[in-house]
């Protein structure tokens, strides 16, 4: 009795080994959303062979027991099937692929929102400037490259626009020049405080230091002698670049 049992076990063992060593050709079809998936790569990762599905999504490939089939298609999740006796007994394979969900990347808004200026244009303009400063502070910068901008500084484009408007403004009054004032006194009496705080982005306590800084430039005397508000503003708009970079 024991001899018969051993013989039967040995025969079953040999049959199993034979199945593992005999090559088979398996057929199947690849679907996506109940539609035939064409040109899907069907890869036998064990034997390193690759075939493509046809226009009906069908394929046929040589396999052995324990081989792994990998199904690869663009914008679809990779699917793997390990070949077993049970898989072979099923006959033709039906493989369904699922779509790959793309991860949303961070979107950085570069453009400044359009803010309509109301009746209080000065206050609204300050909001625009503040938004620009915050956006500039949050943006990535390469410390080794000078971009020509001053972080948390004034808006040079707006300064240029103000100067251009002053050039375009038609002056119908005859300019009467008075006595020549020293630069610091001329800057304090002839220039509106908002030019320092809103345009040059200076704190009130910085204005005196800034004017002393400008006064050290020999050109300040020539500017003061011109007795021209535009010349004063243009001169200080250039000097603020050096003052902020100290």
ROGUZA-771277 format. One record per residue: residue number from 0; residue in one letter; x, y, z of N, C-alpha, C in turn. Coordinates in steps of 0.1 Angstrom, whole numbers, plus 5000, padded with zeros to 4 digits. Example, Ala and Ser with C-alpha at 12.3 -4.5 7.8 and 13.67 -1.06 7.14 Angstrom:
<rs>
0:A:5132:4943:5078:5123:4955:5078:5132:4967:5078
1:S:5128:4978:5071:5137:4989:5071:5129:5000:5079
</rs>
This chain:
<rs>
0:X:5008:4988:5000:5000:5000:5000:5009:5013:5000
1:X:5019:5012:5008:5028:5024:5009:5035:5026:4996
2:X:5039:5014:4989:5046:5015:4976:5037:5022:4966
3:X:5024:5019:4966:5015:5025:4956:5013:5040:4959
4:X:5012:5043:4971:5011:5058:4975:5024:5066:4970
5:X:5035:5060:4973:5048:5066:4969:5048:5068:4953
6:X:5044:5057:4946:5044:5058:4932:5035:5068:4927
7:X:5023:5069:4933:5013:5079:4928:5018:5093:4931
8:X:5025:5095:4943:5030:5109:4946:5041:5112:4936
9:X:5050:5102:4932:5061:5105:4923:5056:5109:4909
10:X:5045:5102:4905:5039:5105:4892:5033:5119:4892
11:X:5026:5123:4903:5021:5136:4903:5032:5147:4903
12:X:5043:5144:4910:5054:5153:4911:5060:5155:4897
13:X:5062:5144:4890:5068:5145:4877:5058:5153:4867
14:X:5045:5151:4869:5035:5158:4861:5036:5173:4863
15:X:5038:5177:4876:5039:5191:4880:5051:5197:4874
16:X:5063:5190:4875:5075:5195:4869:5074:5197:4854
17:X:5067:5187:4848:5065:5188:4834:5057:5200:4830
18:X:5047:5204:4837:5039:5216:4834:5047:5228:4836
19:X:5056:5228:4846:5064:5240:4848:5075:5242:4837
20:X:5078:5232:4830:5089:5233:4821:5084:5234:4806
21:X:5071:5230:4804:5066:5231:4791:5061:5245:4788
22:X:5065:5250:4776:5060:5264:4772:5046:5263:4767
23:X:5039:5273:4770:5025:5274:4765:5023:5287:4758
24:X:5013:5288:4750:5010:5301:4743:4996:5305:4748
25:X:4996:5316:4755:4984:5321:4760:4978:5333:4752
26:X:4965:5333:4750:4959:5344:4743:4950:5352:4752
27:X:4947:5364:4748:4938:5372:4756:4934:5385:4749
28:X:4927:5393:4756:4923:5406:4751:4924:5417:4762
29:X:4929:5429:4759:4930:5440:4768:4919:5450:4765
30:X:4912:5454:4776:4901:5463:4775:4903:5475:4784
31:X:4897:5486:4780:4897:5498:4788:4883:5504:4787
32:X:4876:5505:4798:4862:5510:4798:4854:5503:4787
33:X:4855:5490:4787:4847:5481:4778:4850:5483:4763
34:X:4862:5489:4761:4866:5492:4747:4880:5485:4745
35:X:4882:5480:4733:4895:5473:4730:4906:5483:4731
36:X:4916:5479:4738:4928:5488:4740:4939:5484:4731
37:X:4942:5492:4721:4952:5488:4710:4966:5493:4714
38:X:4976:5486:4709:4990:5490:4711:4994:5490:4725
39:X:4988:5481:4733:4992:5479:4747:5004:5470:4747
40:X:5015:5473:4754:5026:5465:4755:5024:5453:4765
41:X:5025:5441:4760:5023:5429:4768:5037:5423:4770
42:X:5042:5424:4782:5056:5420:4785:5057:5408:4793
43:X:5064:5398:4789:5068:5386:4797:5080:5390:4805
44:X:5079:5394:4817:5091:5399:4824:5101:5389:4827
45:X:5097:5376:4826:5106:5365:4829:5115:5362:4817
46:X:5108:5361:4805:5116:5357:4793:5120:5370:4786
47:X:5116:5382:4790:5120:5395:4784:5115:5396:4770
48:X:5103:5391:4767:5097:5393:4754:5085:5403:4755
49:X:5083:5410:4744:5073:5420:4743:5065:5419:4730
50:X:5052:5420:4732:5043:5421:4720:5033:5432:4722
51:X:5026:5436:4711:5016:5447:4712:5002:5441:4709
52:X:4992:5446:4715:4979:5442:4712:4975:5448:4698
53:X:4966:5440:4691:4962:5445:4678:4950:5455:4679
54:X:4944:5457:4668:4933:5467:4667:4921:5463:4675
55:X:4920:5450:4678:4909:5445:4686:4913:5443:4701
56:X:4925:5447:4704:4930:5446:4718:4935:5432:4721
57:X:4936:5423:4711:4940:5409:4714:4955:5407:4713
58:X:4959:5397:4719:4974:5393:4719:4975:5378:4721
59:X:4987:5373:4718:4991:5360:4721:5006:5359:4723
60:X:5010:5353:4734:5024:5353:4739:5028:5340:4745
61:X:5040:5336:4743:5046:5324:4749:5048:5326:4764
62:X:5044:5317:4772:5046:5318:4787:5049:5304:4793
63:X:5054:5304:4805:5056:5292:4813:5050:5295:4826
64:X:5047:5284:4834:5042:5285:4847:5051:5294:4856
65:X:5045:5303:4863:5052:5313:4872:5058:5325:4865
66:X:5056:5325:4852:5060:5338:4845:5051:5349:4849
67:X:5055:5361:4848:5047:5373:4851:5045:5381:4839
68:X:5033:5384:4835:5029:5392:4824:5027:5406:4829
69:X:5032:5416:4822:5030:5430:4826:5024:5437:4814
70:X:5013:5445:4817:5006:5452:4807:5008:5467:4809
71:X:5014:5474:4799:5018:5488:4800:5011:5496:4789
72:X:5004:5506:4792:4998:5515:4783:4999:5529:4788
73:X:5000:5539:4779:5001:5553:4783:4989:5558:4790
74:X:4990:5565:4800:4979:5571:4808:4971:5560:4815
75:X:4976:5548:4817:4969:5537:4824:4978:5531:4834
76:X:4972:5526:4845:4980:5519:4855:4986:5506:4850
77:X:4998:5503:4854:5005:5491:4850:4998:5479:4857
78:X:4995:5468:4850:4989:5457:4856:4998:5444:4854
79:X:4999:5436:4864:5007:5424:4864:4998:5412:4867
80:X:5001:5401:4859:4994:5388:4861:5004:5377:4862
81:X:5004:5370:4873:5013:5358:4874:5007:5346:4869
82:X:5013:5339:4860:5008:5327:4853:5008:5315:4862
83:X:4997:5309:4864:4996:5297:4872:4988:5287:4865
84:X:4986:5275:4870:4978:5265:4864:4964:5269:4863
85:X:4959:5276:4874:4945:5281:4874:4943:5291:4863
86:X:4953:5300:4861:4952:5310:4851:4951:5304:4837
87:X:4959:5293:4835:4959:5286:4822:4946:5279:4819
88:X:4940:5274:4830:4928:5266:4829:4916:5276:4825
89:X:4918:5289:4828:4907:5298:4825:4905:5300:4810
90:X:4915:5297:4802:4915:5299:4788:4920:5313:4784
91:X:4913:5319:4775:4918:5333:4771:4916:5343:4782
92:X:4926:5351:4784:4926:5361:4794:4918:5373:4790
93:X:4911:5379:4800:4904:5392:4799:4911:5402:4808
94:X:4918:5411:4803:4925:5421:4811:4919:5435:4810
95:X:4916:5440:4821:4910:5454:4821:4919:5464:4827
96:X:4922:5474:4820:4931:5485:4825:4923:5496:4831
97:X:4929:5503:4841:4922:5514:4847:4931:5527:4844
98:X:4924:5538:4843:4932:5551:4840:4940:5555:4851
99:X:4951:5562:4848:4960:5567:4858:4955:5581:4862
100:X:4954:5584:4875:4950:5597:4879:4962:5606:4880
101:X:4962:5617:4872:4974:5626:4872:4973:5635:4885
102:X:4985:5636:4891:4986:5645:4903:4986:5659:4899
103:X:4978:5667:4906:4978:5681:4902:4990:5688:4908
104:X:4997:5695:4899:5009:5703:4904:5005:5716:4909
105:X:5014:5722:4918:5011:5735:4923:5011:5745:4912
106:X:5001:5754:4913:4999:5764:4903:5003:5778:4909
107:X:5013:5784:4903:5018:5797:4909:5012:5808:4900
108:X:5004:5817:4906:4999:5828:4899:5009:5839:4898
109:X:5013:5842:4886:5023:5852:4884:5017:5866:4881
110:X:5006:5866:4875:5000:5879:4872:4994:5886:4883
111:X:4994:5899:4883:4988:5907:4894:4973:5909:4891
112:X:4964:5907:4901:4950:5909:4898:4947:5923:4894
113:X:4937:5925:4886:4933:5938:4882:4924:5944:4893
114:X:4929:5955:4899:4921:5962:4909:4917:5975:4904
115:X:4904:5977:4903:4899:5990:4898:4900:6001:4908
116:X:4907:6012:4905:4909:6023:4914:4896:6030:4916
117:X:4893:6033:4929:4881:6040:4933:4883:6054:4934
118:X:4874:6061:4941:4876:6075:4943:4888:6079:4950
119:X:4892:6071:4960:4904:6073:4967:4916:6066:4960
120:X:4920:6072:4949:4931:6066:4941:4944:6063:4948
121:X:4947:6073:4957:4960:6071:4964:4960:6059:4973
122:X:4948:6057:4980:4947:6045:4989:4947:6032:4981
123:X:4940:6032:4970:4940:6021:4961:4953:6017:4955
124:X:4961:6028:4952:4974:6026:4946:4983:6020:4957
125:X:4981:6024:4969:4989:6018:4980:4987:6003:4981
126:X:4974:5999:4979:4970:5985:4979:4978:5977:4968
127:X:4978:5983:4957:4985:5977:4945:5000:5975:4948
128:X:5006:5986:4954:5020:5985:4957:5023:5975:4968
129:X:5014:5974:4978:5016:5964:4989:5015:5950:4983
130:X:5006:5948:4974:5004:5935:4968:5017:5931:4960
131:X:5022:5941:4953:5034:5938:4945:5046:5935:4954
132:X:5047:5942:4966:5058:5940:4975:5057:5926:4981
133:X:5045:5922:4985:5043:5908:4991:5046:5897:4981
134:X:5042:5899:4968:5044:5890:4958:5059:5888:4955
135:X:5066:5900:4955:5080:5900:4953:5088:5893:4964
136:X:5083:5895:4976:5090:5889:4988:5088:5874:4988
137:X:5077:5869:4983:5074:5854:4983:5081:5847:4971
138:X:5085:5854:4961:5090:5848:4949:5104:5843:4952
139:X:5109:5832:4945:5122:5827:4947:5132:5836:4940
140:X:5143:5838:4947:5154:5847:4941:5167:5840:4942
141:X:5176:5842:4932:5189:5837:4933:5198:5847:4939
142:X:5203:5845:4951:5211:5856:4958:5224:5860:4950
143:X:5228:5852:4940:5240:5855:4933:5238:5863:4921
144:X:5225:5866:4918:5222:5873:4905:5214:5886:4909
145:X:5219:5897:4905:5212:5910:4907:5202:5912:4896
146:X:5190:5914:4899:5179:5915:4889:5176:5930:4886
147:X:5182:5939:4893:5179:5953:4891:5167:5958:4899
148:X:5162:5950:4908:5151:5954:4916:5155:5954:4931
149:X:5148:5962:4939:5151:5963:4953:5140:5956:4961
150:X:5143:5945:4968:5133:5938:4975:5126:5947:4985
151:X:5113:5947:4986:5106:5956:4995:5109:5971:4992
152:X:5112:5974:4980:5115:5988:4976:5103:5994:4969
153:X:5106:6005:4962:5095:6013:4956:5093:6007:4942
154:X:5082:6012:4936:5078:6007:4922:5085:6017:4912
155:X:5096:6013:4906:5103:6021:4897:5095:6025:4884
156:X:5087:6015:4880:5078:6018:4868:5068:6029:4871
157:X:5063:6029:4883:5053:6039:4886:5060:6053:4888
158:X:5073:6053:4893:5080:6065:4894:5082:6071:4880
159:X:5086:6062:4871:5089:6066:4857:5076:6072:4851
160:X:5065:6066:4854:5052:6071:4849:5049:6085:4854
161:X:5052:6087:4867:5049:6100:4873:5058:6110:4867
162:X:5070:6107:4865:5080:6117:4859:5075:6120:4845
163:X:5071:6110:4837:5067:6112:4824:5054:6121:4823
164:X:5045:6119:4833:5033:6128:4833:5037:6142:4836
165:X:5047:6144:4845:5051:6158:4848:5057:6164:4835
166:X:5064:6157:4827:5069:6162:4814:5058:6166:4805
167:X:5047:6158:4805:5036:6160:4795:5027:6171:4800
168:X:5027:6174:4813:5018:6184:4818:5021:6198:4812
169:X:5011:6204:4807:5013:6217:4801:5012:6228:4812
170:X:5022:6236:4814:5023:6246:4824:5020:6260:4818
171:X:5008:6265:4821:5004:6278:4815:5008:6290:4823
172:X:5013:6287:4835:5017:6298:4844:5031:6302:4842
173:X:5035:6314:4843:5049:6318:4842:5056:6315:4855
174:X:5067:6307:4854:5074:6302:4866:5082:6314:4872
175:X:5079:6316:4884:5086:6327:4891:5096:6320:4901
176:X:5108:6322:4900:5118:6316:4908:5122:6326:4920
177:X:5122:6320:4932:5125:6328:4944:5140:6326:4947
178:X:5143:6329:4960:5157:6327:4964:5161:6312:4964
179:X:5173:6309:4961:5178:6295:4961:5179:6290:4975
180:X:5172:6279:4977:5172:6272:4990:5182:6261:4990
181:X:5188:6258:5002:5197:6246:5003:5189:6233:4999
182:X:5196:6223:4995:5189:6211:4990:5179:6205:5000
183:X:5184:6203:5012:5175:6197:5022:5163:6205:5025
184:X:5164:6218:5026:5153:6227:5028:5143:6227:5016
185:X:5149:6227:5004:5141:6227:4992:5133:6214:4991
186:X:5140:6203:4994:5133:6190:4993:5122:6189:5003
187:X:5123:6195:5015:5113:6194:5026:5101:6203:5022
188:X:5104:6215:5016:5093:6225:5014:5086:6223:5001
189:X:5093:6218:4991:5088:6218:4977:5082:6204:4973
190:X:5085:6194:4981:5081:6180:4978:5070:6176:4988
191:X:5059:6170:4983:5049:6165:4991:5054:6153:4999
192:X:5049:6152:5012:5053:6141:5020:5050:6127:5014
193:X:5039:6126:5007:5035:6114:5001:5045:6108:4991
194:X:5053:6117:4985:5063:6113:4975:5074:6104:4982
195:X:5077:6108:4995:5086:6100:5003:5081:6087:5008
196:X:5068:6087:5013:5062:6075:5019:5056:6066:5009
197:X:5049:6071:4999:5042:6063:4989:5051:6059:4978
198:X:5058:6069:4972:5066:6066:4960:5079:6060:4963
199:X:5087:6066:4972:5100:6061:4976:5099:6050:4986
200:X:5088:6048:4992:5086:6037:5002:5095:6039:5014
201:X:5096:6051:5019:5104:6054:5031:5095:6055:5043
202:X:5100:6051:5054:5094:6053:5067:5096:6068:5071
203:X:5087:6074:5078:5088:6088:5082:5102:6091:5089
204:X:5106:6081:5097:5119:6083:5104:5131:6082:5095
205:X:5129:6077:5083:5140:6075:5074:5142:6087:5065
206:X:5132:6096:5064:5132:6107:5054:5144:6116:5057
207:X:5146:6120:5069:5158:6129:5073:5171:6123:5069
208:X:5173:6110:5072:5185:6103:5069:5187:6102:5054
209:X:5176:6100:5046:5177:6099:5032:5181:6113:5026
210:X:5175:6124:5031:5179:6137:5026:5193:6141:5029
211:X:5198:6137:5041:5212:6139:5044:5221:6131:5034
212:X:5217:6119:5031:5224:6110:5022:5225:6117:5008
213:X:5214:6123:5004:5214:6130:4991:5222:6142:4991
214:X:5222:6149:5002:5229:6162:5003:5244:6160:5002
215:X:5249:6148:5006:5263:6146:5005:5268:6145:4990
216:X:5259:6143:4981:5263:6142:4967:5264:6157:4962
217:X:5276:6160:4957:5278:6174:4952:5268:6178:4941
218:X:5262:6169:4935:5252:6172:4924:5239:6178:4931
219:X:5237:6175:4944:5225:6180:4951:5224:6196:4951
220:X:5236:6202:4951:5236:6217:4951:5231:6222:4937
221:X:5236:6215:4927:5232:6219:4913:5217:6217:4912
222:X:5212:6206:4917:5197:6203:4916:5189:6214:4924
223:X:5194:6218:4935:5187:6228:4943:5187:6241:4936
224:X:5197:6245:4929:5198:6258:4922:5188:6258:4910
225:X:5184:6247:4905:5175:6246:4894:5161:6250:4898
226:X:5158:6249:4911:5145:6253:4917:5133:6246:4909
227:X:5135:6233:4906:5125:6226:4898:5121:6213:4905
228:X:5108:6212:4908:5103:6201:4915:5106:6188:4908
229:X:5104:6188:4895:5107:6176:4887:5121:6171:4888
230:X:5131:6181:4888:5145:6177:4889:5148:6171:4903
231:X:5141:6177:4913:5143:6172:4927:5138:6157:4928
232:X:5126:6155:4922:5120:6141:4923:5129:6131:4915
233:X:5133:6135:4903:5141:6126:4895:5154:6123:4902
234:X:5161:6133:4908:5173:6131:4915:5172:6121:4927
235:X:5161:6123:4935:5159:6115:4946:5155:6101:4942
236:X:5148:6100:4931:5144:6086:4926:5156:6078:4922
237:X:5166:6084:4918:5179:6077:4914:5187:6074:4927
238:X:5187:6084:4937:5195:6082:4949:5189:6071:4958
239:X:5176:6069:4957:5170:6059:4966:5175:6045:4963
240:X:5179:6043:4951:5185:6030:4947:5198:6027:4956
241:X:5206:6037:4957:5218:6036:4965:5215:6036:4980
242:X:5206:6043:4984:5202:6044:4998:5197:6031:5003
243:X:5188:6024:4995:5182:6012:4999:5192:6000:4999
244:X:5202:6002:4990:5212:5991:4989:5223:5991:4999
245:X:5223:6001:5008:5234:6003:5018:5233:5991:5028
</rs>
